[in-house]
Each structure stands twice: as C-alpha cells, then as structure tokens.
Amino acid sequence: MDDNIERVYRYIDQSKEKFLEYLVRLCRQPSISAQGIGLQETAQVLSDMMADAGISTTLLPIAGTDSPVVRGELKGKSPYTLLFYNHYDVQPAEPLEEWLSPPFEPRIEGDLVFARGVSDNKGNIVARLAAIEAYKSVFGSFPIGIRFLIEGEEEIGSPHLREFLRSHGDLFKSDVCLWEGSNVSWDGRLNIILGVKGILCVELEATGPETDTHSSWATVLPNPIWRLAWALGTLKGPDEHILIDGFYDDVRPPTEAELKAVYSLPLEEGQELSAGTVRLLDVAQGREYWRRHLFEPTCNVCGIVSGYTGAGVKTIVPKVARAKLDFRLVPDQRPDDLLHKLRRHLDRHGFSDVKISDSIEGEPAARTPLDSPFVRQVADTAEEVYGKPPIIMPTMAATGPMAFIREALNTPVADTGVGYPDSRIHAPNENIRIDDFILGAKHVAAIIHRLGIEAQTK
C-alpha cells in the first residue's frame, strides 16, 4: 500500500472527533423536502462547511423552490475530474414517538450516531468532506479535479434535476461520478452499487355519492371503495405477474455478467428483511430472491384511504376512495409510457371513471456496466481500505436520479457509502456506526489517490 495515502488515513483517524462535530452540525439542521422545512438554511450551512474545507462553492437556485443546488469545485493537477453526487434533504421524521431521542438533536451512543439523515445522506457528505480535508492537509493539492452536485429534492423524486442539468450540465462535467451512498454488508464488505430502478408514482381516485351517505343506500349507490378495489384487482394477479397491457414490452433483461454477479450475492433474506416481514413471497425463494429483487419491475399499492376508520361504528357509503401506487421500473421502461399504458388498461377494463392524479412523479432506471474501468478502481480501493473484497451489485432495488446524471454528463456512476444494514434509513432511529463513517472517508481518499495515479499515466 502507498505510504503517502497511509498518512491521509492517519490524519482521518486523528481527526475523528472533529469530523464527528461536522456531522453533528449538519444533522442538527432540519431539511425535510416533503414538508418544505429548512432547505435554504441547510444549503447555506453546507456551503459554509465546504468553503471552510477550501472548496469553491456556489448556491445555484432552482426557480419555484427553496432548495438550491450546492455546487463545489476543487481544481486538480490533471483535467481528469471526479463528481460527487449527494443530497442534503432528508425524509420526514414521523412517527416522532418512536424515536429514542429527538431526530434533529444528534446523539452519539457508543459507536453509533443517531439522527434523521445521518445515513441518508448527510453522513456520506461529511465523510467526503473529511476525505478532502485530510487529503489536502497531507498533500497540499489534488491530483484530479473534484466537483460536487448536492441537491435538496432527492427525497421527493428530484422533480427539477433533469431540467436543471439541461441548463447547467456544463458546470458538472466529469469523467466519473461517485453516487450518494450505500453501505457495508452484515459481514463488513462494502456494497458497491452500479444502478437504480426507475419509478412512477400515481394516485387513483374513485368517486361515489356527492357526500358520505347512510349505508342503507348501498343497495342502489355505488361504493367507491369497491370500485377502486375492483380496479386494483385488474393490475396484478395472485402469481405476482403484472397484468397491465404491454407492461413488460420494454423490459431489458439482465446480461449474463449481471446475472452471475447477482447469483453470487449472499443470501441474507432474513437479515435484509428483519424489520418485520414474516415471510418472503413464494416466487422469491433461494437465489431467485436477488434476481427478482434487483431485476424485476413492480406494481405496489402504498396505501388506500376512504370512509370511516375510527373507533366504533359509522355506517356510510363514502363519497371517495383513493389509492397511492408506485411502480419500480427497470431499463428500458419509461415512466411516461407506463402512465399511458395504465390509463389505457383501466379504460379497456371498464374503469374509465377511475381518475389518475395530475401530481405524478417519475424517474427512469439507470445502470453502469460491470466492466467499466471506474468500477474496478472503486472495487480495488475498497478491498484495500476494508480488508475484504467488496460486493458488486449491478443495481439496487430502490430509485434515485442516476439516469439524469448519466443522460446529462455521460459518465459512469458507482455508489459507495457509510451505512450498514441496520442504519434504518427512512425510519425512526436512523443511525450509522462511527467505524463505517471513518472507513468511508478513507475509501473516498483512496479513490481520489488511485484516480490521480492512473490519470498521470495516461
């Protein structure tokens, strides 16, 4: 191992308490995009922290929002450039009563740091800033250029990022991109993730009488809950096959290399689903678990709201019923095309009266090829830092705006991070382990160093 990079690692170890103070400072600031809370303030806090680290920083406003993009840049000796994509917004903290301490009052307990956003995504931001400070302190300069794109709308589907990049993409042009943040596995290996699924979110609405009505009229009045249930029943069969006409037409099958990578993943279903799932679907047993989880699209009902659900009895025919759905998409499915197919499907099955809401979110899927040289660079440095070969995942089952980055910048993307399987992202008591935070900072420093050495030889 390079003795010089070992000096950077020692600096990170010796500065652990200082870097944890940075983390506490950022996590103390609420930044909830779904509720419009604290976004401008958090962007300013982050900009100040980056400026303190010597990063040239600009807040780029997005019209109609309070969530500017934080752009950072460091010049390097080589024109080769690494982009960090992150987001400073976090999920709502509710249910607050399930938190063991206030979500925006970071708490350190043993090796754990608890706070909303500490794993998703502020811990990863600060680990990258720590790597930059350590590298600069040891070497005085950087062998490659470094850019930051940190947005404030990822948790609500990045609705403005595509248009923003069409206007400002030149400011973020880079050769490679390190994505927002993954985690280590149960046995301490880093998960390097190369893709995301796409998503389409919709709300279906069925209507009945003009007002809630005495249930004795159920003999002659349509009940919107039944109407909605019958419509939902046409979308997917008991075998989990999605029945929307043409739904699978554009699904790109995984390559042989991608299947091989997925079939080599550890079968950790029980631990992956330790949050309360009783059993897996019958179609997801054995090694089919990972293949289905990562490569299959979904049709999921997130929630249904209608009528009276309080204590006691209230006998009514409700006036309206609504269901929220999300579809996770794979390459080359498109959200706009699926929306059209959903409308056509409902109409053909006699549900033209069921409305699809106008407030629809959508992002396409994206995937970096396994044989990208950047994947090798990230994997080799991960093995050096973590002492174990990493797990290479062709994609994750969740969604992010990776397609917008690849579309605008045409750059390979790899995802690394400071979480672990029990980080509880999006849930009460979100947390990271301090050791993972420190290892994540060292890995970022190692990637910068490796890219610099290889850039000099080209």
N, C-alpha and C positions, 0 to 999 in steps of 0.2 A: 504494500500500500504506500502511496505517496506520502512522504514525511511532511510535506507542506500542508496537505489537506488535514493531516492529523493535528496540526496547530490550530486549524479552524475548529475542529471537533473539541479540542481542549478549551478554546475560548467559549464555545457554546456551553460546555459543562460548567465552566467557572462563572458564567453569566446567567445561570438558570434562574436565580431569584429575580434578577432584573427583567428577564423575558416573561416570567410569570406576572410581574407587575404590569407589563404591557398588555398581557392577555386580560387581566382583571380590568384594566382601564377600558378596553374596547368592549368587553362583555357587559360592563356596568351600564353602557349606553343602550337603551331600548331602540330597536329598529325593525318594527313589525310592518312589512309592506301590506299585508292583508287588511290592516287597520289604519294605515297611514300614520304610524306613530314613529317619530324620532329619526326619520330618514335623512333629512338635510343635516341635522345635528350630528348624526353618526358619520356621514360622509366627511364633514369638517373635522371631526375627531381623527378619523382615519387619515385624512390628508395631512393633518398636523404631525401624526406619528410617522408617516412616510417621509415628510420633509425633515423631521428630526434625524431620520436614518440616512439623510443625504440624497434622497430620491427626488428628482424634479417632478412635481405633482401639480395637476390641474383638475379642477372640477368642471365637468362638461355637462351642462344642463340638458334635460330632455323636456321638450315643450309639453305642458299639461301635467307634469308630475313634480313631486318634491323629492325625487330620488336621482340626483345626478350620478353620472358615471365618474368614478375616480380613476384618472389616468396617471400612471407613473412611468418614469423612464430613467435609465442609467446608461450612459454611453460605455461602450467596451472597446478594447483594442482591435477586435475583429468586427466586421459588419454582421457576422452571424448573430441572430437575435432569438432570445427565449421570451415567450409571452406567458405570464401568469394570468389565468382567468380565475376570479373569485367573486363572491357576492357578500355584501355586508348586511343584507336584510335577513331576518330570521322568521321562523314560524310563530304564530300566536302561542302564548304560554298556557292558555287554558287546557285542562281544568286546574286552576290555581291551588285548589285544596289538596291536590295530590303531590305538590312539591314539598320536599322536606325543608327547603329554605327558599326565600324569595328568588324568582327566576332571574332577576336583574341585579341581584346582590351576590356576585360570585363567591363561592365558598370552597376553600381548599381543605380537604379531609384526607389525611394520609397521602396516597399517591394520586388521588382523584381531585379534579376541578369540576365543580357543578355550576352551570349557568345555562340559560337559554342561548343557543347559538355557539356554545363553546366548541362543539364538534362541527356543526353545520352552520356557519363556515368560518367563524372568527378565529378558532384555534389554528386553522390552516393558514389564514392570512398572517397571523403573528409569527408562526413558525417560519414562514418565508421571509418576513422582515428580519427575524433573528438571524437567519442564514446570511442575508445580505449584510447586516451589521458585522457579523463575525468575519465574513469573507473580506470585507473592506478593511477591517481593523488589522487583519493579518497581512493582506497583500497590497492594500492601498488603492487598488483599481480592479477592474473586472476584465476578464479575457474576452467576453462576449457582451453584446448589448442585452439589456433586460427591460421589458415593458410589462406594465400591469394594466389590466382591464378589470375593474372591480365594480360591479353593478349593484343596484338596490331593488331589483324586481324579480330575482330568480324564483323566489318562493311563491310568486303569483303567475309564473309562466313566462317571464321575460317578454311581456307584450310589446315593448318598444325596441328591443335589442336589434332585431333584424333591420328595421329601418334606420336605426342609429348607425349600424355598421355600414349600411349602404352609403351613408353620408360621411362617416368618419373613419372608414376602414383603413385608410392610408396611415392613420396615426398609430395603428396597432399591427402593421405588417411585421411578421416574424417568420422565422424558419420552422420553429416548433412551439408547441403550447403545452404547458403543464396545467391540468384541469383542477377544479376546486378542491377535491379532497376525498379520498377513500378511507380505508382502514387496514389494520392488520387482522389476520385470521385468529382463530382460537389458539393455534399453536405458534403464534408470533411471526408468521410470514406476512410480508406486505402484499396486499392485493393491488395489482396494477390493472386498471380497468381502461379499456380502449374504446368504449362506445356507450351509447344510451339508447333507450327506446324513445319513440315519439309518443305524443299524447293528443287526444281530443277530449275535451270536457264539454258536456252538454247538460241541459236541464229539460226534461219532458214535462208537459203540463196537460192534464185532462180536466175538463170542467163539467159540472153538473148543474143543479139548480142555481138561481141567481143569488141565493143566500142559503146558509145551513138550514135544513128543513126537518121537521119531525119525521122520525124513521118509519112511521106508519105509511108514509108516502113512497116507501121503497118498492111498492107494488107497481108503481107507474112512473117514477122518476129515475133517471139514470144516476148511478153512483159512480163518481169519478175514480174512486179507488179501484173498483173492479175494472173500469175501463183501462186504467193505467196498468193494472196487473196483467190483464189480457194482452196489452201491447208489449209489455216487457217479456211476456212468455214467448213471443214470436222471435226474440232476438237470440236466444241460446237454448240448446237442448240439454237434457239431463246428462248426456255424454260430454258436456262442456264444449261441443262444437258450436261455433258462432254461425247463425243462420241468416245473417244479413246478405242479401243477394250480391255476389261479387266481392264479399269481404276479403277473401284470400287471393283474389286475382293477381295482385301486385306484390305479394309477399316474396321477398328474396330469400331463398334457402341459404342456410349457413354453408360455408365452404368445408371441405374435408379437414383442412387445418384448424378451422374454428371448432368443428365438432370434436376433433381429437383433443383440443385444449380444454373443452368443456367436460368431456368424459374423464379427464384426468383430475378434475377438481375434487376436493374432499367431500364426501357425503356427510354433511353436517346438518341435515334437515332438522333434527331435534333441537340442536342449539340455535340454528338460524331462526327457528320459529318458537323460541322459548317464551315469547311474550303472551302465550295463552292459547295458541291454536291447538285443538285437541288431536287432529289427525290431518294428514295430507290427503289430497284428492287421490282417488284410485289411479288416475291417469298420470300421477306424478311420483310413482314409486321407483326406488333404485336410482340408476343413473339417468332415467328419464326426468328426474327432478330438475337437474340443472339444464338439460336441453330444453325442456318445456319452459322453465322459469326465465331463461335468457333469450330464447329464440322464437317463442310463440307470442302472437298478439293476444289481447284480452278484451273482454267486454264486461265491465264491472259496475254493479249498482252500488253507489257510495251511500245513498240514503233516500228514504221516502218520507214525505211529510204530508199529513192530511188529517182533517177531522179532529176529534177529541181523544186525547191520550192521557188525561189527568186522572186523579183519584175518583173512584166511584163510577157511576154510570151516567152517560149523557147520550141519549138515543137520537141520532141525527143521520140524515143523508148529507154529507159535506158538500160544499159548493165547488171545491177544487182539490186536486191531488197533484203533487209534484215529485219527481224523482231526479236525483243527480247521478249521472253516469260518467265514467271515464273509460276511454279506450286507449290501451297502451299499444303502440304501433311499432312495426319493425321496418327496416329498409325493404322495399321502396314504397310503402304505403304513405299516402299524403292525407293530412287532416281535412283539407277542403274536399278532396274526392270522397272520403269516408262520410263526411257530413251529407253530401249529395246522395250517397247510397243509402244512408239511414233514412233520409226523408222519402226517398223512392220506396224503400222497403215498407215503411209504415203505411204509405198510401196504398201500395199493392195489397196489403193485408187488411185493408178496411179501416185504417186508423188515421185518415187524413185530418181528423178533428184534433188529434194529439199534437200540440204545439212543441216546437223545438225553440228554446230561448235564443235571443239575439246575443246574449253575453257568453260567447264561446271562446275557449282558449285552445290553441293548437300549436304543437311543435313537431317537426319531423324527426325521425330517428337518424343516428349517425354512427359510424364505426371506422376506426383506424385499422388498416391492415396489420396482421400479426407480424409480417416480415418487414415492417418499417424499421430503418436503422435507429430511429429515436426510441422505439420500444426496446431494442437491445441495450441502448445506452442507459435507459431508466432501470431496466432489469439488472444489468451488471452492477450498477452503483447500489441498487437496493440490496443485493447479496453481500456486497462489501460492508454496508452500514449495519444491516440487520443480522448478519451472520448466518442467514438461511436463504435459499433460493426463493424468489417471490412466486406468487400465484398470478398467472397471466389470465385475465378474464376478457374475452373478446368484446363483451358488452355487459352492462348492468341491466337489471330489470326495471329500474326507475328512469326518470326523464330529466333532462337539462337542455340548455340551449346550445349544445355542442354543434348541431347542424348549422346554426347561424355563423359560428366561428369558422367552420370548415368551408362553408359557402363563400363567406366574405374574404377569408385570408388564405384558403387552400393550403392548410398546414396540418401535419399530423398532430394528434392530441393523445396524451396519456394522463391518467388520473391517479394521483397518489395522495396520501393524507395521514392525519394524526388520530383518527378514530379507532375504535375496537368494537367487537360485535355487541357489546352491552353499552354503547355510548348513548342509546335511547334518543336518537335524533327524532325530532318532531313530537317527542313525548315528554311527560314530566320527568324531572331529574336528569336532564341531559348532562353528559359528563365526558371527560377524556381522562386518560392516565398521563401523568406528568412524564413518565419514561417514554411513552409514544410521542408526546409533543417534542421532546428533545431529539429523539431519533428522526422524527420528521424534519426538523430543522437541519440536522446533519445530512440527511439524504438530499435535501434541496441544495445544500452547499456542494455536495459531491457531484450532483448533476451539472451544476454550473462549471465546476472544475473540469469534469470529463468533456463537456461540450467545448470548453476553451482549448483543451489539449488537442482534440480532434479538429477543431476549426483551424488551428495553427498549422496542421499537417496537410491541409488541402491546398 
